[in-house]
Amino acid sequence: MSNQKLRYRALEPDDLSQIYLWENDLELNRVSLSKVPFSRYILEQYISQAHLDIQEAGQCRFILTDEDNMSVGCVDLFDYDAVARRAGIGIMINQESRSKGYASEAIALMKDYAFNRIGMHQLHCSIMHDNHLSIALFEKSGFERVGVRKDWCFRNGSFTDVIEFQCVLKDLSS
């Protein structure tokens, strides 16, 4: 899948070092709902299973590359539910690649993939209430706020709310 700025590709063994850095980046962990760091061994196992279909694995991850074939981030579909035809979506853009429109394009490509290629009905995401950039990104991308989980995450000694978003297929034109 690709558009003018971005291309998606499957995970490769050579991606291990980059994914290890992303998954264990303290700045990214601050806004992520992830709770634990990942070992190289666990990530090697994950990459070795990346060839599995989303229906088998319940998740999939794509590496985002720019016009020069340089990695600029990744996007995930996770918590796949085949019966309800939904999945969570997560996105990460490298610090040095931000503010270039990659995130919006990545979400648009992933919506197209999810809705038109694998027949999903909806995508959802959870964003901490103080992550204003991600909130604006997903709202701009056609996701609707559907609720707030009060005191959902414990970070830096206090609880914080998480805002829930959905994009349902009938809303794809948004």
C-alpha positions in Angstrom: 0.0 0.0 0.0 1.2 3.4 -0.7 0.4 7.0 -1.6 2.5 9.9 -2.7 4.4 10.3 0.6 4.2 6.9 2.4 4.5 3.3 1.7 3.6 0.4 4.1 5.6 -2.7 4.2 5.7 -5.8 6.2 8.1 -6.3 9.1 11.5 -7.6 8.3 14.2 -9.1 10.6 16.3 -6.1 9.9 13.7 -3.9 11.7 14.5 -5.5 15.1 16.8 -2.8 16.3 14.5 0.1 15.3 11.4 -1.6 16.8 13.4 -2.3 20.0 14.2 1.4 20.3 10.6 2.4 19.6 9.1 0.0 22.0 11.4 1.0 24.8 11.5 4.7 24.2 10.5 6.4 27.5 9.1 9.5 25.7 6.8 7.2 23.6 5.9 5.2 26.6 4.7 8.3 28.3 1.8 8.6 25.9 1.4 4.9 25.2 -0.9 2.6 27.1 1.9 0.0 27.2 3.0 -1.0 30.6 6.2 -3.0 30.2 9.4 -2.7 28.2 10.0 -5.4 25.5 13.1 -7.6 25.2 14.9 -8.2 22.0 13.9 -11.9 22.3 10.2 -11.1 22.5 10.4 -8.7 19.5 12.3 -11.3 17.5 9.5 -13.8 18.2 6.9 -11.1 17.2 8.8 -10.4 13.9 9.1 -14.1 13.2 5.3 -14.4 13.4 4.6 -11.2 11.4 3.8 -13.2 8.3 0.6 -14.5 9.9 -2.7 -13.1 8.7 -4.5 -10.7 11.1 -7.1 -13.4 11.5 -4.5 -15.9 12.8 -2.4 -13.5 14.9 -5.1 -11.0 16.0 -2.8 -8.1 15.1 -0.6 -6.8 12.4 2.1 -4.1 12.2 3.4 -2.2 9.2 6.5 -0.2 8.8 6.0 3.2 7.2 8.6 4.4 4.8 9.0 7.7 3.0 9.8 8.5 -0.7 13.5 7.5 -0.1 12.5 4.2 1.5 13.6 5.4 4.9 11.6 4.2 7.9 9.5 7.0 9.4 7.4 5.0 11.9 4.9 2.2 12.2 1.2 1.5 12.4 -0.6 -1.4 14.1 -3.9 -3.0 14.0 -4.5 -5.0 17.3 -7.2 -6.6 19.3 -8.7 -7.8 16.1 -12.3 -9.2 16.5 -13.4 -11.1 13.3 -17.0 -11.4 14.4 -17.5 -7.7 15.2 -15.1 -6.8 12.4 -13.2 -4.3 14.4 -9.6 -3.6 15.6 -7.7 -1.1 17.5 -5.3 1.2 15.7 -2.0 2.6 16.9 0.5 4.8 15.2 4.0 6.0 15.9 6.1 8.5 13.8 9.8 9.0 14.5 10.6 12.2 16.3 12.5 13.6 13.3 9.7 12.7 10.9 6.9 14.5 12.7 5.0 17.5 11.4 5.3 16.4 7.8 1.8 14.9 7.4 2.9 11.3 7.7 0.5 10.5 10.5 -2.6 11.7 8.7 -1.6 9.8 5.6 -0.8 6.7 7.5 -4.2 6.7 9.2 -5.9 7.3 5.8 -4.0 4.4 4.3 -4.8 2.1 7.2 -8.5 3.0 7.1 -8.5 2.1 3.4 -6.7 -1.2 4.1 -9.0 -2.1 7.1 -12.3 -1.1 5.5 -11.8 -1.9 1.8 -9.2 -4.7 1.8 -10.0 -6.8 4.9 -13.6 -5.9 5.4 -13.6 -4.3 8.8 -16.5 -2.3 10.1 -14.7 -0.1 12.6 -11.4 1.0 14.1 -10.9 2.3 17.6 -8.2 3.9 19.7 -7.6 5.0 23.2 -5.7 8.3 23.8 -4.6 9.8 27.1 -6.5 13.0 27.7 -3.4 15.2 27.7 -2.1 13.9 24.3 -3.5 16.8 22.4 -1.6 16.2 19.2 -3.0 12.6 18.9 -6.5 13.7 19.8 -6.4 16.3 17.0 -4.9 13.9 14.6 -7.6 11.2 15.1 -10.4 13.7 15.1 -9.1 15.2 11.8 -8.9 11.6 10.5 -12.6 11.0 11.0 -12.6 9.4 14.4 -15.3 10.3 16.8 -15.0 10.7 20.6 -17.3 8.1 22.1 -16.4 8.2 25.8 -13.9 8.8 28.6 -12.4 6.2 30.9 -11.9 8.0 34.1 -8.6 7.5 36.0 -7.8 4.7 33.5 -4.0 5.0 33.5 -1.6 5.5 36.4 1.4 7.6 35.3 4.0 9.6 37.3 2.2 9.1 40.6 -1.3 10.0 39.5 -4.3 8.6 37.6 -5.2 10.1 34.2 -8.3 9.8 31.9 -8.3 8.1 28.6 -10.5 9.2 25.7 -12.0 6.5 23.5 -12.4 7.1 19.7 -14.1 5.1 17.0 -14.3 5.3 13.2 -17.2 3.3 11.8 -17.3 2.4 8.1 -20.4 4.5 7.5 -18.3 7.5 8.7 -15.4 6.8 6.4 -16.3 9.8 4.2 -15.6 12.1 7.1 
